Amino acid sequence: MKKEFVVIGLGRFGGSIVSELIELGADVMAIDISPVKVDKYANIATQAVAADTTDEAVLHSLGIRNFEHVIVAIGENIQASILTTLMLKEIGVPKITVKAQNAYHEKVLEKIGADFVVHPERDMGIRIANNMVSNNILDYLDLSDEHSIAELKVNEFLAGHTIIKLDVRAKYGINIVAIKRQNEIIVSPQADEVIEEGDILIVIGSDTDIHIFEKKLFH
Ligand code: ATP
């Protein structure tokens, strides 16, 4: 069965979600209060509708309760974002993802029951900053305030060693959860796996431990 989504707010963020979901084969109802924005997605989304989603009657008439997952990508108008989320919650939408504009907005969204709160600008800023301070960190994903997943490129000093020899869990408090080797991904590598030059280690740990590990072994 095809997955069905609703995306509310067709700015750059909401718009790119619509296009990508369609690309991935999903059905998407795209909604925006601005008819100009709706026109832009008329030929992309499965259905594009101009409507004010802070109006509960509108949400009912569009049959939003029958959709599995609604994404609220209203940015600047925090009041509209919160009201829309409340209405969606009230009509019983099973999964609601909302884009937060700042930390206060995020707190309110969590309190009123948004299932997932995303912060694309902040998260992308963190990723880019981490990529910039180190040539070895290829990517960085924040799991919480203190923990992350990082991708590290293996250099000639690490190549040829087994995971057990590096003893990263005991020495640095981090875990190697996977190794990317050309087109292959070795998930949960064994202790006797020999690391090769050019491999990319995917590690999980506290931010501090990841940075110590990166400084000690990658320079
Ligand atoms: P971007 O993703 O481009 O950074 P943004 O964070 O600046 O966007 P806005 O442009 O403020 O977000 O809002 C995204 C969209 O939400 C806009 O196209 C706007 O018309 C729409 N929007 C605002 N209020 C409502 C509402 N009550 N109902 C439906 N859509 C709304």
Residues whose N, C-alpha, C, O or C-beta is under 5 A from the ligand:
A	BS01	ATP	G9 L10 G11 R12 F13 G14 I31 D32 I33 S34 K37 A51 D52 T53 T54 A73 I74 G75 E76 N77 A80
